[in-house]
Amino acid sequence: MEHKPVLPPDSFQVKTESSRELLAEIHRNLTMGAENLTNVLPKVRNKFLTREITFQLEEYAAHTRQAVSLMSEYGVDPEKTSLLTTLMSKGGIALNTLMDASDGHIAEMICRGTNLGASRLARTVDRLAYRGCDDHIVRFGRSVVDFERTGADRAGEFV
């Protein structure tokens, strides 16, 4: 029986695959964050919180455009959020605001959800940076995490 030598993965290939994976995760994170803010926006009554959410949505759009541009360079097709995920998110928002529709509670929901998304993305960025990922993709991922954490802090001011 002839054994073929096991070759270590090509570092360029690993770096490219890691970069693609991170870009897809960044895009998923941005899409989910923007969808959740869009779903909660009609329930907000405070004009200053409305303005803050609108500002954050504009920032999500800018980051998403950058992600899509980078994805195009790496040959990654943006995935649409699954219908089940969208329905579960809308249902969770509806249920949470049914119990308490105050602007403070909505701001708290935004703060928690955004921090959760930022933390998950931060773990993915760290894992893929360690595995080997293009530096500018890692920096972009970290800038998205920083943007989301700042947005969560700003929403927290309305709690």
Rosetta silent file (secondary structure, phi, psi, omega in degrees, C-alpha in Angstrom):
SEQUENCE: MEHKPVLPPDSFQVKTESSRELLAEIHRNLTMGAENLTNVLPKVRNKFLTREITFQLEEYAAHTRQAVSLMSEYGVDPEKTSLLTTLMSKGGIALNTLMDASDGHIAEMICRGTNLGASRLARTVDRLAYRGCDDHIVRFGRSVVDFERTGADRAGEFV
SCORE:     score description
SCORE:     0.000 S_00000001
   1 L     0.000  126.298 -178.027    0.000    0.000    0.000 S_00000001
   2 L   -91.467  131.305  178.397    1.467    3.289   -1.098 S_00000001
   3 L  -102.617  130.206  174.369    1.134    6.243    1.251 S_00000001
   4 L   -86.505  138.868  179.015    0.948    9.718   -0.137 S_00000001
   5 L   -66.436  141.190  177.561    2.714   12.282    1.963 S_00000001
   6 L   -87.970  117.331 -178.843    0.421   14.587    3.854 S_00000001
   7 L   -94.418  142.356  176.458    1.331   18.108    2.932 S_00000001
   8 L   -65.659  150.538  179.912    0.606   21.044    5.203 S_00000001
   9 L   -60.028  143.910  177.052   -2.057   23.341    3.830 S_00000001
  10 L   -62.307  126.258 -175.736   -0.787   26.058    1.561 S_00000001
  11 H   -62.735  -33.831  176.959   -0.501   29.210    3.692 S_00000001
  12 H   -65.010  -41.928  179.252   -1.889   31.353    0.869 S_00000001
  13 H   -64.659  -43.928  179.164   -4.887   29.032    0.593 S_00000001
  14 H   -62.420  -44.016 -179.437   -5.474   29.079    4.369 S_00000001
  15 H   -63.073  -42.728  179.533   -5.200   32.875    4.432 S_00000001
  16 H   -66.206  -45.253  179.089   -7.645   33.230    1.537 S_00000001
  17 H   -63.436  -42.202  178.771  -10.156   30.775    3.026 S_00000001
  18 H   -63.963  -41.369  179.183   -9.933   32.448    6.440 S_00000001
  19 H   -64.001  -42.488  177.766  -10.409   35.882    4.870 S_00000001
  20 H   -62.762  -44.445  179.870  -13.458   34.656    2.953 S_00000001
  21 H   -62.255  -42.745 -179.479  -14.927   33.081    6.072 S_00000001
  22 H   -67.082  -41.968  177.970  -14.394   36.247    8.094 S_00000001
  23 H   -60.882  -41.967  178.302  -15.915   38.455    5.406 S_00000001
  24 H   -62.864  -40.146  179.871  -18.998   36.228    5.261 S_00000001
  25 H   -69.110  -40.212  176.663  -19.324   36.395    9.061 S_00000001
  26 H   -59.827  -44.778 -179.221  -18.888   40.173    9.093 S_00000001
  27 H   -63.638  -43.461  178.144  -21.603   40.490    6.444 S_00000001
  28 H   -59.719  -45.138 -179.189  -23.975   38.186    8.396 S_00000001
  29 H   -61.444  -47.696 -179.755  -23.369   40.213   11.552 S_00000001
  30 H   -63.543  -41.958 -179.471  -23.980   43.544    9.816 S_00000001
  31 H   -62.961  -45.891 -178.901  -27.100   42.266    8.074 S_00000001
  32 H   -65.580  -42.609  179.321  -28.598   40.909   11.287 S_00000001
  33 H   -60.955  -45.628 -179.682  -27.790   44.080   13.228 S_00000001
  34 H   -66.312  -41.070  178.868  -29.375   46.314   10.602 S_00000001
  35 H   -62.305  -42.951 -179.466  -32.447   44.073   10.301 S_00000001
  36 H   -64.526  -42.194  177.400  -32.981   44.089   14.062 S_00000001
  37 H   -64.850  -40.269  178.094  -32.701   47.877   14.263 S_00000001
  38 H   -62.301  -38.998 -179.214  -35.074   48.239   11.314 S_00000001
  39 H   -70.822  -30.610 -176.858  -37.589   45.925   13.018 S_00000001
  40 H   -89.291  -22.946 -175.269  -37.493   47.788   16.316 S_00000001
  41 H   -53.491  -43.829 -179.192  -37.499   51.330   14.881 S_00000001
  42 H   -64.445  -16.103 -178.130  -41.297   51.607   14.348 S_00000001
  43 H   -88.761   -9.683 -175.846  -41.855   50.835   18.038 S_00000001
  44 L   -83.868  135.675  179.342  -39.712   53.749   19.278 S_00000001
  45 L  -108.236  -22.784 -178.071  -41.462   56.928   20.428 S_00000001
  46 L   -78.055  121.702 -175.239  -38.491   58.988   21.628 S_00000001
  47 H   -65.938  -28.645  179.543  -37.289   61.216   18.785 S_00000001
  48 H   -74.461  -38.238  174.902  -33.701   61.216   20.084 S_00000001
  49 H   -67.693  -38.795  176.160  -33.586   57.418   20.241 S_00000001
  50 H   -59.266  -44.106  179.223  -35.149   57.330   16.773 S_00000001
  51 H   -63.060  -41.726  179.393  -32.390   59.640   15.544 S_00000001
  52 H   -63.779  -44.521  179.121  -29.726   57.448   17.157 S_00000001
  53 H   -63.443  -42.002  178.953  -31.127   54.282   15.579 S_00000001
  54 H   -61.787  -42.223  176.646  -31.340   56.007   12.199 S_00000001
  55 H   -60.108  -46.300 -179.924  -27.712   57.105   12.538 S_00000001
  56 H   -62.736  -38.501  177.615  -26.681   53.557   13.413 S_00000001
  57 H   -62.201  -38.415  176.894  -28.598   52.199   10.418 S_00000001
  58 H   -64.323  -39.793  177.968  -26.671   54.575    8.153 S_00000001
  59 H   -67.684  -39.957  175.273  -23.409   53.337    9.678 S_00000001
  60 H   -59.346  -42.409 -179.981  -24.496   49.711    9.220 S_00000001
  61 H   -62.536  -42.560  179.247  -25.202   50.509    5.559 S_00000001
  62 H   -64.085  -45.051  178.341  -21.743   52.050    5.095 S_00000001
  63 H   -64.860  -38.301  179.401  -20.019   49.075    6.725 S_00000001
  64 H   -64.511  -41.605  176.944  -22.137   46.675    4.679 S_00000001
  65 H   -59.594  -42.146  178.862  -21.131   48.423    1.445 S_00000001
  66 H   -64.757  -41.710  179.159  -17.484   48.056    2.456 S_00000001
  67 H   -62.570  -44.537 -179.062  -18.012   44.383    3.329 S_00000001
  68 H   -63.632  -38.971  177.882  -19.715   43.695   -0.005 S_00000001
  69 H   -62.463  -46.533  178.215  -16.878   45.419   -1.861 S_00000001
  70 H   -65.349  -39.171  178.562  -14.277   43.292   -0.070 S_00000001
  71 H   -61.295  -39.457  177.988  -16.369   40.173   -0.595 S_00000001
  72 H   -61.389  -42.735  178.237  -16.412   40.905   -4.307 S_00000001
  73 H   -61.361  -33.288 -177.190  -12.602   41.130   -4.316 S_00000001
  74 H   -97.330    3.295  178.509  -12.401   37.729   -2.603 S_00000001
  75 L    70.544   33.946  179.763  -15.110   36.074   -4.685 S_00000001
  76 L  -106.705  127.352  177.075  -17.569   35.684   -1.806 S_00000001
  77 L   -87.719  129.573  177.120  -21.289   35.965   -2.521 S_00000001
  78 L   -62.613  134.268  177.252  -23.308   37.715    0.193 S_00000001
  79 L   -90.696  144.742  173.130  -25.796   35.351    1.817 S_00000001
  80 L   -84.287  148.674  176.631  -29.330   36.411    2.526 S_00000001
  81 L   -66.349  136.478 -178.714  -30.596   35.943    6.053 S_00000001
  82 L   -65.727  150.414  179.377  -32.698   32.804    6.276 S_00000001
  83 H   -58.974  -40.477 -179.793  -36.442   33.245    6.604 S_00000001
  84 H   -62.000  -44.453  179.023  -36.409   31.282    9.862 S_00000001
  85 H   -62.249  -44.575  179.445  -33.760   33.566   11.381 S_00000001
  86 H   -61.706  -45.482 -179.819  -35.670   36.657   10.275 S_00000001
  87 H   -65.235  -40.389  178.809  -38.957   35.337   11.682 S_00000001
  88 H   -64.571  -39.871  179.527  -37.353   34.334   14.974 S_00000001
  89 H   -65.594  -47.732  178.773  -35.781   37.771   15.314 S_00000001
  90 H   -61.786  -41.038  179.343  -39.025   39.589   14.524 S_00000001
  91 H   -64.283  -41.299  178.176  -40.913   37.302   16.899 S_00000001
  92 H   -63.752  -41.354  178.074  -38.413   37.922   19.694 S_00000001
  93 H   -65.061  -45.229 -179.903  -38.673   41.683   19.213 S_00000001
  94 H   -61.189  -44.211 -179.059  -42.470   41.523   19.121 S_00000001
  95 H   -65.711  -44.856 -179.797  -42.612   39.403   22.272 S_00000001
  96 H   -64.699  -36.716 -179.578  -40.141   41.583   24.168 S_00000001
  97 H   -83.853  -16.836  174.371  -41.933   44.797   23.245 S_00000001
  98 H   -67.950  -39.054  179.934  -45.332   43.260   24.000 S_00000001
  99 H   -74.597  -37.494 -177.806  -44.229   42.880   27.605 S_00000001
 100 L  -154.373  105.414 -177.164  -42.573   46.298   27.798 S_00000001
 101 L   -98.745   15.396 -179.458  -42.727   48.742   24.896 S_00000001
 102 L   -68.547  152.303  179.576  -41.002   51.595   26.719 S_00000001
 103 H   -62.755  -34.248  177.429  -38.165   53.330   24.923 S_00000001
 104 H   -62.586  -41.771  178.924  -35.836   52.473   27.803 S_00000001
 105 H   -67.605  -40.864  178.612  -36.591   48.768   27.387 S_00000001
 106 H   -63.359  -42.417  177.636  -36.127   48.995   23.613 S_00000001
 107 H   -61.546  -40.107  177.307  -32.784   50.750   24.134 S_00000001
 108 H   -63.447  -41.207  177.011  -31.797   47.976   26.547 S_00000001
 109 H   -61.090  -43.631  179.182  -32.755   45.355   23.942 S_00000001
 110 H   -61.872  -45.904 -179.178  -30.622   47.161   21.345 S_00000001
 111 H   -59.421  -49.352 -179.851  -27.732   47.375   23.768 S_00000001
 112 H   -63.434  -48.594 -177.233  -27.868   43.663   24.672 S_00000001
 113 H   -63.897  -41.596 -179.586  -28.366   42.468   21.092 S_00000001
 114 H   -67.874  -41.913  176.937  -25.647   44.666   19.667 S_00000001
 115 H   -63.404  -38.434  177.877  -23.170   43.640   22.373 S_00000001
 116 H   -62.762  -47.408  178.497  -23.995   39.982   21.742 S_00000001
 117 H   -62.205  -41.195  179.409  -23.366   40.378   18.008 S_00000001
 118 H   -64.646  -41.102 -179.705  -20.142   42.307   18.642 S_00000001
 119 H   -66.249  -42.514  177.608  -18.869   39.665   21.071 S_00000001
 120 H   -62.854  -44.301  179.914  -19.584   36.824   18.662 S_00000001
 121 H   -65.585  -39.698  179.106  -17.889   38.663   15.829 S_00000001
 122 H   -59.606  -41.912  178.332  -14.884   39.518   18.044 S_00000001
 123 H   -63.318  -41.823  179.410  -14.406   35.809   18.841 S_00000001
 124 H   -65.814  -42.612  177.975  -14.574   34.942   15.138 S_00000001
 125 H   -59.098  -48.143 -178.943  -12.114   37.709   14.237 S_00000001
 126 H   -62.174  -43.906 -179.106   -9.659   36.488   16.883 S_00000001
 127 H   -62.263  -46.139 -176.880  -10.011   32.831   15.822 S_00000001
 128 H   -76.978  -28.380  174.344   -9.494   33.554   12.141 S_00000001
 129 H   -65.046  -40.216  178.743   -6.703   36.067   12.764 S_00000001
 130 H   -66.604  -41.344 -179.078   -4.891   33.356   14.691 S_00000001
 131 H   -67.460  -31.475 -178.515   -5.512   30.795   11.940 S_00000001
 132 L   124.338  109.590 -175.669   -4.231   33.185    9.307 S_00000001
 133 L  -150.038  148.626  178.370   -6.241   35.915    7.661 S_00000001
 134 L   -57.746  134.714 -175.308   -5.364   38.985    5.624 S_00000001
 135 H   -57.611  -40.503 -177.415   -4.502   41.815    8.003 S_00000001
 136 H   -69.739  -25.753  175.725   -6.801   44.357    6.381 S_00000001
 137 H   -74.058  -40.433  176.597   -9.755   41.976    6.741 S_00000001
 138 H   -61.708  -45.848  178.921   -8.911   41.480   10.437 S_00000001
 139 H   -61.269  -40.740  178.127   -8.691   45.269   10.895 S_00000001
 140 H   -63.113  -45.031  178.368  -12.050   45.684    9.145 S_00000001
 141 H   -58.971  -43.384  179.307  -13.618   43.041   11.380 S_00000001
 142 H   -67.695  -33.246  177.665  -12.268   44.748   14.472 S_00000001
 143 H   -68.647  -33.127  176.019  -13.552   48.113   13.247 S_00000001
 144 H   -67.556  -42.620  177.275  -17.035   46.592   12.889 S_00000001
 145 H   -59.590  -46.326  178.985  -16.791   45.240   16.452 S_00000001
 146 H   -61.400  -43.818  177.719  -15.748   48.692   17.693 S_00000001
 147 H   -57.983  -46.060 -178.087  -18.593   50.333   15.773 S_00000001
 148 H   -67.690  -40.246  179.106  -21.125   47.944   17.296 S_00000001
 149 H   -64.928  -38.827  176.029  -19.794   48.335   20.830 S_00000001
 150 H   -64.159  -42.568  177.883  -19.934   52.116   20.455 S_00000001
 151 H   -62.100  -39.681  177.727  -23.507   51.828   19.137 S_00000001
 152 H   -64.516  -42.279  177.673  -24.467   49.653   22.099 S_00000001
 153 H   -61.786  -42.672 -179.399  -22.995   52.215   24.483 S_00000001
 154 H   -66.413  -39.158  176.526  -24.876   55.025   22.774 S_00000001
 155 H   -65.968  -34.932  179.590  -28.144   53.056   22.925 S_00000001
 156 H   -62.508  -21.021  177.854  -27.408   52.375   26.591 S_00000001
 157 L   -68.853  -15.471  179.961  -27.618   56.092   27.265 S_00000001
 158 L   -95.976   -1.070 -178.385  -31.395   55.827   26.667 S_00000001
 159 L   -75.212    0.000    0.000  -31.943   53.077   29.251 S_00000001
